């Protein structure tokens, strides 16, 4: 494991790279995402302070996800070897998997407003730090639909 500083806009991993690293975010903000055949980004997850972000395929397989830096960040790079994984903060990994499982279930069965409220509960510290288009991508809706959801949420209160 080694600690490094990375700059906003830096790409840490590209689709097709060999899956051999994970990142623990000490400060700043990362994201992972895919790009479909039409060039549209689909955000898989955000990695704010205290979270671990990685491609969760078997070690050595080609990655499915891009990982980039949204804010200047300090991260701990974990080489995905058995020894390093054992040393890594397993609790953070399980927390991340738990959030992803809940998100997949919500994408299949929840309304956009329920998904937005879950996003706010999951990532309260980043709502004001990321562009609305990224939040919309994460929720699986258009930026226009996100504006409507936010308006409905305000009206509901």
C-alpha positions as a Markdown table, in Angstrom:
| # | Residue | x | y | z |
|---|---|---|---|---|
| 1 | Unk | 0.0 | 0.0 | 0.0 |
| 2 | Unk | 1.2 | 3.5 | -0.8 |
| 3 | Unk | -0.3 | 6.9 | -0.3 |
| 4 | Unk | -0.3 | 9.3 | -3.3 |
| 5 | Unk | -1.8 | 12.7 | -4.2 |
| 6 | Unk | -3.8 | 12.8 | -7.5 |
| 7 | Unk | -5.2 | 15.8 | -9.4 |
| 8 | Unk | -8.7 | 16.5 | -10.5 |
| 9 | Unk | -9.3 | 15.0 | -14.0 |
| 10 | Unk | -6.7 | 12.3 | -13.6 |
| 11 | Unk | -7.7 | 8.9 | -14.8 |
| 12 | Unk | -6.6 | 6.1 | -12.5 |
| 13 | Unk | -8.0 | 3.2 | -14.4 |
| 14 | Unk | -9.5 | 2.7 | -17.9 |
| 15 | Unk | -11.8 | 0.0 | -19.2 |
| 16 | Unk | -9.6 | -2.9 | -20.4 |
| 17 | Unk | -6.7 | -2.2 | -17.9 |
| 18 | Unk | -5.8 | -5.3 | -15.9 |
| 19 | Unk | -7.7 | -5.3 | -12.6 |
| 20 | Unk | -4.9 | -5.1 | -10.0 |
| 21 | Unk | -5.6 | -2.0 | -7.8 |
| 22 | Unk | -8.0 | -0.6 | -5.3 |
| 23 | Unk | -8.1 | 2.9 | -3.9 |
| 24 | Unk | -8.9 | 4.1 | -0.4 |
| 25 | Unk | -9.9 | 7.8 | -0.4 |
| 26 | Unk | -8.3 | 9.7 | 2.5 |
| 27 | Unk | -9.4 | 13.1 | 1.1 |
| 28 | Unk | -11.1 | 14.2 | -2.0 |
| 29 | Unk | -13.5 | 12.4 | -4.3 |
| 30 | Unk | -13.2 | 9.7 | -7.0 |
| 31 | Unk | -15.8 | 8.0 | -9.2 |
| 32 | Unk | -16.1 | 4.9 | -11.3 |
| 33 | Unk | -18.1 | 4.7 | -14.4 |
| 34 | Unk | -18.6 | 3.0 | -17.8 |
| 35 | Unk | -19.1 | 4.5 | -21.2 |
| 36 | Unk | -21.7 | 2.8 | -23.5 |
| 37 | Unk | -21.4 | 2.4 | -27.3 |
| 38 | Unk | -23.1 | 5.7 | -27.8 |
| 39 | Unk | -20.5 | 7.5 | -25.7 |
| 40 | Unk | -22.8 | 8.1 | -22.7 |
| 41 | Unk | -21.3 | 7.9 | -19.2 |
| 42 | Unk | -23.0 | 5.7 | -16.6 |
| 43 | Unk | -21.7 | 6.4 | -13.0 |
| 44 | Unk | -21.3 | 3.2 | -11.0 |
| 45 | Unk | -20.2 | 4.7 | -7.7 |
| 46 | Unk | -18.6 | 7.7 | -6.0 |
| 47 | Unk | -15.7 | 7.3 | -3.6 |
| 48 | Unk | -15.7 | 10.1 | -1.0 |
| 49 | Unk | -13.4 | 10.3 | 2.0 |
| 50 | Unk | -13.2 | 7.0 | 3.9 |
| 51 | Unk | -14.5 | 4.9 | 1.0 |
| 52 | Unk | -12.8 | 2.2 | -1.1 |
| 53 | Unk | -13.3 | 2.2 | -4.8 |
| 54 | Unk | -12.2 | -0.5 | -7.2 |
| 55 | Unk | -13.3 | -2.7 | -10.1 |
| 56 | Unk | -14.8 | -5.7 | -8.4 |
| 57 | Unk | -13.9 | -8.3 | -11.1 |
| 58 | Unk | -11.3 | -11.0 | -10.3 |
| 59 | Unk | -7.7 | -9.9 | -10.1 |
| 60 | Unk | -5.9 | -9.9 | -13.4 |
| 61 | Unk | -9.1 | -9.7 | -15.5 |
| 62 | Unk | -9.7 | -6.7 | -17.8 |
| 63 | Unk | -11.5 | -3.9 | -16.0 |
| 64 | Unk | -15.1 | -2.9 | -16.8 |
| 65 | Unk | -14.9 | 0.5 | -15.3 |
| 66 | Unk | -13.0 | 3.8 | -15.6 |
| 67 | Unk | -11.9 | 5.4 | -12.3 |
| 68 | Unk | -11.1 | 9.1 | -12.3 |
| 69 | Unk | -10.5 | 11.9 | -9.9 |
| 70 | Unk | -13.4 | 14.5 | -9.4 |
| 71 | Unk | -11.5 | 16.6 | -6.8 |
| 72 | Unk | -7.7 | 16.8 | -6.0 |
| 73 | Unk | -7.4 | 13.8 | -3.7 |
| 74 | Unk | -5.1 | 11.9 | -1.4 |
| 75 | Unk | -5.5 | 8.1 | -1.8 |
| 76 | Unk | -4.0 | 4.9 | -0.7 |
| 77 | Unk | -3.3 | 2.6 | -3.6 |
| 78 | Unk | -3.7 | -1.1 | -2.8 |
| 79 | Unk | -2.1 | -3.6 | -5.1 |
| 80 | Unk | -4.6 | -6.5 | -5.3 |
| 81 | Unk | -2.5 | -9.3 | -4.0 |
| 82 | Unk | -3.8 | -11.7 | -1.4 |
| 83 | Unk | -1.5 | -10.2 | 1.3 |
| 84 | Unk | -2.5 | -6.6 | 0.5 |
| 85 | Unk | -6.2 | -7.4 | 0.4 |
| 86 | Unk | -5.9 | -9.0 | 3.8 |
| 87 | Unk | -4.3 | -5.9 | 5.2 |
| 88 | Unk | -6.9 | -3.5 | 3.6 |
| 89 | Unk | -9.8 | -2.2 | 5.5 |
| 90 | Unk | -12.3 | -5.0 | 4.9 |
| 91 | Unk | -15.1 | -3.1 | 6.7 |
| 92 | Unk | -14.9 | -0.4 | 4.0 |
| 93 | Unk | -15.1 | -3.0 | 1.3 |
| 94 | Unk | -18.2 | -4.6 | 2.8 |
| 95 | Unk | -19.8 | -1.2 | 3.3 |
| 96 | Unk | -19.3 | -0.5 | -0.4 |
| 97 | Unk | -20.7 | -3.8 | -1.5 |
| 98 | Unk | -23.7 | -3.3 | 0.8 |
| 99 | Unk | -24.4 | 0.1 | -0.8 |
| 100 | Unk | -24.1 | -1.3 | -4.3 |
| 101 | Unk | -26.4 | -4.2 | -3.5 |
| 102 | Unk | -29.0 | -1.7 | -2.2 |
| 103 | Unk | -28.5 | 0.5 | -5.3 |
| 104 | Unk | -29.1 | -2.3 | -7.7 |
| 105 | Unk | -32.3 | -3.4 | -5.9 |
| 106 | Unk | -33.5 | 0.3 | -5.9 |
| 107 | Unk | -32.7 | 0.7 | -9.7 |
| 108 | Unk | -35.0 | -2.3 | -10.3 |
| 109 | Unk | -37.8 | -1.4 | -8.0 |
| 110 | Unk | -37.8 | 2.2 | -6.7 |
| 111 | Unk | -39.0 | 5.5 | -8.0 |
| 112 | Unk | -36.6 | 8.3 | -9.0 |
| 113 | Unk | -37.4 | 10.3 | -5.9 |
| 114 | Unk | -36.7 | 7.3 | -3.7 |
| 115 | Unk | -33.4 | 6.7 | -5.4 |
| 116 | Unk | -32.5 | 10.4 | -5.0 |
| 117 | Unk | -33.3 | 10.3 | -1.3 |
| 118 | Unk | -31.2 | 7.2 | -0.9 |
| 119 | Unk | -28.3 | 9.0 | -2.7 |
| 120 | Unk | -28.5 | 11.9 | -0.3 |
| 121 | Unk | -28.5 | 9.4 | 2.7 |
| 122 | Unk | -25.6 | 7.5 | 1.2 |
| 123 | Unk | -23.5 | 10.5 | 0.1 |
| 124 | Unk | -24.5 | 13.5 | 2.3 |
| 125 | Unk | -21.0 | 14.9 | 2.1 |
| 126 | Unk | -20.8 | 15.1 | -1.7 |
| 127 | Unk | -24.3 | 16.3 | -2.9 |
| 128 | Unk | -22.9 | 19.9 | -3.3 |
| 129 | Unk | -19.5 | 18.7 | -4.6 |
| 130 | Unk | -20.5 | 17.0 | -7.8 |
| 131 | Unk | -22.3 | 18.3 | -10.9 |
| 132 | Unk | -26.0 | 17.5 | -11.2 |
| 133 | Unk | -25.4 | 15.6 | -14.5 |
| 134 | Unk | -23.2 | 13.2 | -12.5 |
| 135 | Unk | -25.9 | 12.7 | -9.9 |
| 136 | Unk | -28.4 | 12.1 | -12.6 |
| 137 | Unk | -26.1 | 9.6 | -14.3 |
| 138 | Unk | -25.7 | 7.7 | -11.0 |
| 139 | Unk | -29.5 | 7.6 | -10.5 |
| 140 | Unk | -30.1 | 6.4 | -14.0 |
| 141 | Unk | -32.2 | 9.5 | -15.0 |
| 142 | Unk | -31.7 | 12.5 | -17.2 |
| 143 | Unk | -30.6 | 15.9 | -15.7 |
| 144 | Unk | -34.1 | 17.2 | -16.5 |
| 145 | Unk | -35.7 | 14.4 | -14.6 |
| 146 | Unk | -33.4 | 15.1 | -11.7 |
| 147 | Unk | -34.6 | 18.7 | -11.6 |
| 148 | Unk | -38.2 | 17.5 | -11.6 |
| 149 | Unk | -37.4 | 15.0 | -8.7 |
| 150 | Unk | -35.8 | 17.8 | -6.7 |
| 151 | Unk | -38.8 | 20.1 | -7.3 |
| 152 | Unk | -41.2 | 17.3 | -6.2 |
| 153 | Unk | -39.1 | 16.6 | -3.1 |
| 154 | Unk | -39.2 | 20.3 | -2.1 |
| 155 | Unk | -43.0 | 20.5 | -2.7 |
| 156 | Unk | -43.5 | 17.3 | -0.6 |
| 157 | Unk | -41.8 | 18.8 | 2.5 |
